[in-house]
Amino acid sequence: MSSLPQTDDPSGSWLALVIGNSRLHWARFVDNNLQKTWDTPHLQSPLPPLNLERDEGGVRANPKSEPDLWIASVVPAQSKLWQAYPHVQFLNLDEIPLREMYPTLGVDRALAVWGAIATLGSPILVIDAGTALTFTGADADHQLIGGAILPGLHLQLQALNQGTAALPFVELRDRKGERRRGDAETQSKFKIQNSKFKIQNFSTPLLPPAGPSTHRTRSPAESSTLC
């Protein structure tokens, strides 16, 4: 995998798109410099083969130019809707130089780990709090050492509502700190504290100890939690 996607745009502008389980995660770059990021809903139909740029209502067409678009997707049905875009490249696991990856590893998790290695070095543990709460670790030799997948905060609250007779569904606060729905403050605080405990519990066995040697053998109990 090259360090910088090739683009025919003389301005060096290109787009990166991660298609997640719940939303589209966008980034605009000029050469290797991040310009801005934003999120939009999943597409409901194929997008016309025109340029994409941010719009408060989602994604809209701009006929002035058609920057290269690099996509990493974990939702095959959404991937199909982008096939008509004229300058699209889909990233696969075999293009990410992380060692010992397994075939069902999400490309978004692999990219997040490789990006963390490139930015911060290794060994590294990446925790992604999206639709799912994922943990993915790599050692000093850039080898995948395992990870875990748990329900994200929204799914945890949703499960309590659907799996019990009396508990209401509680919407978490948005980025502005405003509660969008529900007022069961105690339940929200409990779930957040529970997630913090899970992060601490899973993080300890994944990260190698500091020091000259970063390799250690996991116990059977530790290995059973990794995925």
N, C-alpha and C positions, 0 to 999 in steps of 0.2 A: 504494500500500500504506500503510495507516494505521500509525502508530507503536505503537499498542496495540490488540490485538484486543478487540472488544466482547464483553461477557459478561453473561448474565442472573443470574449468581450474585451475591447481595448482598455476599458476602465478597470479591469481586473475584478469586477463584481460577480459574485456567484451566491447561490442560495443553498442552504442545508436544511433538510427536512427530516425529522424523526417522526414516524407515524406510530404513535403510542396506542394503547388500548382504549383510551378515552378521548384524546385530542391530537391535533397536529402541532408539533413543536418546531418553530421556524428560527432560522438565524440567517442574517445577511452578512457577507464578508466582502471586503475589498482586499484582494491578494490574501494575505494570511491574517488580516486584522478584522476582528469581530466588530460590526457596526451596530447591530441591534438584534434583539430577540423578541418573539411574541408567540402567542398560542391562538389557534383557531379551532372550530369544530371540525369533525370528520366531514368529508365531502359526501353528498347524497347522490351525485351523478358525475360523470367524467367532466373534467375542466377543459374548456377550449384551449388549443395550443398557443397560448399567448403568455406574455410576461406576467409574473405574479408580484404583487406588492401588498403591503399591509393596508387593511381597511378595517374600520371599527366594526363593520358587520361581518368580517371574515376575510376572504381572499377575493380580490378583484383583478380584472385583466388590465394591462397597460400595454398598448400596442407599440410603444417606443422602442423596446428592446426585449430580448429573450435571453436572460442570463442562464448559465448552466445551473442545473438543479441536481443535487446529490441527495439520494433518499436512502434512509435506513428504516425498514418497516418490520413491525411484528404483527401486522394485520393484513394477511394476503388479499382480502376483499378490497381493502382500501388501496393496496398497491396497484391493482388492476385499473383503477380510475386515473392513474397518472401515466399510463403507457403511451398516450398520445402526445404528451409534452415533448417538443422537438429536441431538447438538449438535456435529457434525463439520464442519470446513471444510478443504478441500484447497487448499494454496497452489500456484500455477502461476507460470511464469516471467513472464507478463505483469503480475503483481502486484508484482514486484520492480523498483524504479526504477533498475536498472543499465542503462547504455546499451550498445548494440551487442552484445547477447547473440545467440547463434545458437540455432536451435530444439532442437538436441540437447544443449545444455549442461545438466548435472544441476542440478536445483533446489536440491539441498543445497549445491553449490559456489557458486551465485549467492547464496543466503542467507548463507553463510559470509563471502563478500566484502562483502555489504551490511552485515552485522553488524559486520565489522571496520572498515568506513568509519565507521559510526555511533559506534563506540567509540573508534577511534584516529585517524580521519581518513584522508586520501588524499594522495598515491598509496599503494597498499597491495599487498602480496603475501601471499596466504594459502596456507599449506602444511598439508595435511590428511593425516595418516598413518593411514589406515583400511585397509579391504580393499585399496584402491588408494592409492598415494602421489600426491596431486594438487597441482598448483601453479596458482593462479589469480590474475591480477594486474589491477588497475584503476588508471587514471591520476587526476590531480587533478580531472578533469572527470567522474568517476564512469563512465568508459567502460571496458568490458572490453578489455584489450590482449592477451589470450591466456593460455595456460597449457600444462600438460603433464600426462599421466597415465602413471604407471609402476606396475609391480606393487608391492604393499606387502611388508613384510618377511616375513610369513607366506607369501605367494604365491611370493616369491623362494626361500625355503627349500624349499617344496613342489616347485617346478619343478626344483631341483637333485636332490631325491630321486627324482622321477619320470622325469627325463631322463637320469639316469646309472645305471651298473650297481652302484656300490659306496657312494655317499654316503648316509648315513642321513638320515631326517627329524629335524630339531632343532626342538623347541618353544622359543620365546623365554620369558624369565622373565616371570612375572606381576607385578602391581603390588606384591606383597609381597617381590619379589626371589627367589622360589622357582622353580626350574626344574621345569616340569611333565612334561617328557619329554625324554630324550636327554641326552647329556653331551659332545657335540662342541663344546667351548667355542671352539676356533679358528675353526670354520666360522661360528658365530654372530657372533663379533667381526668377521670379514671382511665379512659381509653388512651389519652395522650401519655399518661404516666406509665400505663401498661406497655405502650409501644416503646417508650424510652428503656424500660426494663428489658424488652426483647432485643433491642439494639445492643445493649451492654452484654446481654447473655450470649448472643451470637458472635459478637465482635471478638471476644477474647480468644476462642479457639482458632479463628481464621487467620489472625495476624501472627507471623513468626516473631520470636523474641528478638529484641535489639542486640546487636553485637556482631563480631566477625562472622559467625555462622548464622544464616537465616533459615536453615532447613531443619525441620523437626518432623517426626512421625506422629500423626494424629492417632488418638486412641479410638477404639471401635465406637465408643459412645459419641465422640466428636464427629467421626466420619458419617454416622447415621443421620446427622442433621444437615449434611451438606448436599447441595444440588446445583 
